[in-house]
Amino acid sequence: MYKRILLVASTLVFAFAILFTSVFRAASVKYVFSQMTEIQEEGQKNKPVEIDYVFPYPGRISPDNPFWPLKAFRDRMWLFLTSNPGKKAELKLLFADKRVAMSKALFEKDKSEIAFSTLTKAEKYLEEACGIEQENRRNGLDTSEFLTTLSKASLKHRQTIDEILTIAPEDARPEIRRTQDYSKEVYSKTRNALQEKGLPIVENPFESE
């Protein structure tokens, strides 16, 4: 009896895994870029920039892994079950940081289509983290520490995308550059918020916006 229950349970888990994988792949946006990377353009030659921010370890399962849909589903459930608004903003930033790091690694492996899809998700998570912070601040929550962290993160995202531009296929670069609008906007909003609070501003090492 117990063996039969175990067998049925195992079958259901396997079936759901296949279902989530199929749904995720079907819903994924497809991008087609060439795999050839040309020498870095002159306009992209920037001096090394030091930003006091380190991305968290992205984990062993990345978007090119067959088990990625399960990990992505876990992330969505984690967000859904998180009721604390401060923690929810931190989670969004965590997912943004991990995905932008994964995106760079995927570009390095010449998997530009899935790398670009991962990059766009990363920057949307960054934008959403900023939106939750703004709402929390309007509701009277103290977001000072998170504002500073988010401001540094936005600059690190921009720096990482600059690095991606040097290794990405030439035909993908215009779209990649557009994703930087997210980090630029987040930096602008966090800088202004820090100014309003009278807190130290995170200096922008890049050219003025």
C-alpha positions, 0 to 999 in steps of 0.5 A: 500500500505504502509503495503504491502511494509512493509510486503515485506521488513520485509520478505526480511530482515528475509530471508536474516538473515536465508541465512546468518545464513545458509551460516555461519554455512555451512562454519564453520570449525567443531572440535570435542573435548571431553568435559571432562577437567582434572586437570591442568598439571604440566607444565602449572602451571605458576606464575600469570602474570600481563599485562597492557592491558584490553580486551574490552567488547565482547558484549552480542552476542557470537558465540553460539548465533543464531544471531552471523552470523549477528554480524560477517557479520556486522564486515566484512562490518565494515572492508570493509567500513573502508578506513583509514589504521590506523583505519583498523589495530585498528579494526582488533585488536578490533575483535581479543581481543573480540574473544579471550575473547569470546573463553575463556568464551565458553571453560568455558561453555564446548563448546569446538568446537565453542570455538576453532574455535573462538580462531583461528579466534581471533589469525588470526585477531591479525596476520592481525592487525600486518601485516597492521601495518607493511604495514602502517609503510613501507608507512611512517605512524606513528604507534608508539602508536599502536605498543605499544598497539599491543605488550601488546595485544599479551602478553595478548592473550598469557596469556589468551590462557595459562588460556584456557589450564587449562580448555580445554579438554585434546585432544584440548590442542595441537591445542590450544598451536599451536594458541599461535604461532600467539601471540608469533610472533606478540610480536617478530615483535612488539618488534623488531619494537619498538627497531628500533624506539628507543621506550620503549620495552614492557617487556615479562613476560614469559620465553624467546622465 
